[in-house]
Amino acid sequence: MASNHSETTAAEVNNGAETTKPTSHSSSRSLTIRNPPYTYLHLILLTSTLSSSSQPPVDILTARTYLTSALSQYLGLTGTAIPIDFLKVEGGSLWIRVPREDEVALVGALSQWVGKDGDVSWRVKAKGEWLGSVVAGNGDHLFEP
Amino acid sequence: MFGFPELKTSSSRANVSTGSLAKYVDPQQPPSKKKPYSVILNQPFNHTVQLQLPEALYDSIWSDVADKLPSVQYSRVIMPLSTLLEGEFFNLYIKTGNILMLSEGRPGIDDKYSLKDGVLRLDLAKEIYERCGLVGKVIQGGGRKHVKSRYAVEINLRLPSMLHGKKGFERIVWAFKNVLNSSRTWLFHDFEAALDSKVERPIAKHYPVTHICSPHLATSQAVLVPNLAHPHCTSSHDEFEHWSLETYEWLSLVAGGSPRVLREDTVDPFLSRYQVPDANAEKSLNLVTLTWVGLIPASWIRALFMLLSAKFPRLESHVGVHCFFALSDYAFKTASNSEMGGYTILCLADDPDSNGADADIVETQASKTTSHLESCYILWELMA
């Protein structure tokens, strides 16, 4: 009896799925995302022009070391616990993602930091909650000759 | 804990909406009221347009689309505001023709001017506004209330009263001659430039530097693809929100050329914990990203979108592989207060393979679904 009952419910569920299937894509729905989970930053490593004539490329491990150094200097051990995900490293540029709550701490740590006896420092080129906008920039370079 | 200002809510948000694309769109009467077309037209000053699609789809449709796609060009020119009201420039570009212009300057900090459909918008600081003698509206600043620090003046130069000799017009001429008289760098787009390229246009007097926007092509080999079919309408709100956040992030990573989405990527989790959601290692795709940079008008983007979507539902041969394209567009900020900063439209062919759970049900309907493939879109509108 019990097994029979479960069979009918299973059939009903299956039936339900079949009827909702054709409308699944044609129907429209919308929502607003507030408070996205991450902040994305585009950072540039600045090196003093005295030590090297051209900007040397930065590799991912060096970048990680510099960021950890900046965070531990500013916030101590708690600063190093901020999770940073490296999305792309290219030349002197770096695209990273941090939880949105840690953005203020990270930007604060980066802006006060100089490493290697004042030879290197970070600059925040762009930041935002939407990675596409951070990658695309603000278009200001088009005005420059 | 450290006394940082708490970020409880973020000012940035995204509206995500889904819907189905019209099966047929008349090229003579392009839609303007319906989403996603309304969103495209709502964003007049664009600096970056990105198109992402699988390499197989690119190979089969792009040469055709590129043939029909009108070329787009823009110029960089240095001139003062008063030039807008001078003789030929005023008659040919503003009264009879149509141009799009945007001046340099940081929104909300510097004075910024823009011209669109004959309406000139001046975003001015209080001191300048009070000196120039034109009537404008207060711009609500983000910070302190009841402090009027910036004003926006909007002048429709196509009104019949906007003629040399009329009183209101002479007032504008005076302001441009005596107050707003500095030379600025402008980006300039002429909607009728292609029609008569041989005749010298009035802009030539100001020595413009003209660029033709041609796409920059980048191919990402063997990209892991998440489940692009969006959750059913029966699924929960949270599930849909999760899916839209992850998919947008993935599309942006591919557009930015990040190695994290590649199949061969072997980064240590200490450096990045990003993982492609629901990735299947055997299913990887080569993706092509085309990027246009310049002052790009909305009408051109709509033309591109219409060409792509017209090609799109007729791709019976591609059923079974991932069939999609994503068009992203990022705009210049023209005001400091929150406005749309960009959007992404992801178009999907309703692919029966992607819904593995109901495979047997779909199989019985397979013959029907291939005969009238319905494509749907997911639209992200980003507010910064």
Interface residues (C-beta under 8 A of the other chain):
Chain A: A17 E18 T20 K21 P22 T23 S24 H25 S26 S27 S28 R29 S30 L31 T32 I33 R34 N35 P36 P37 Y38 I60 L61 R64 L75 T78 P83 D85 F86 L87 K88 E90 W95 R97 R100 E101 E103 V104 A105 G108 G128 E129 W130 L131 G132 S133 V135 A136 G137 N138 G139 D140 L142 F143 P145
Chain B: M1 F2 F4 P5 L7 T9 S10 S12 R13 A14 N15 V16 S17 T18 G19 S20 H47 T48 Q50 R76 E104 T185 L187 V209 H230 H232 C233 T234 H237 F240 E241 S244 L245 Y248 E249 L251 S252 L253 A255 G256 G257 S258 P259 R260 V267 F270 L271 S272 R273 Y274 V293 G294 L295 S328 Y330 F332 K333 G341 G342 T344 L348 D350 N355 D358 I361 V362 Q365 E374 C376 L382 A384
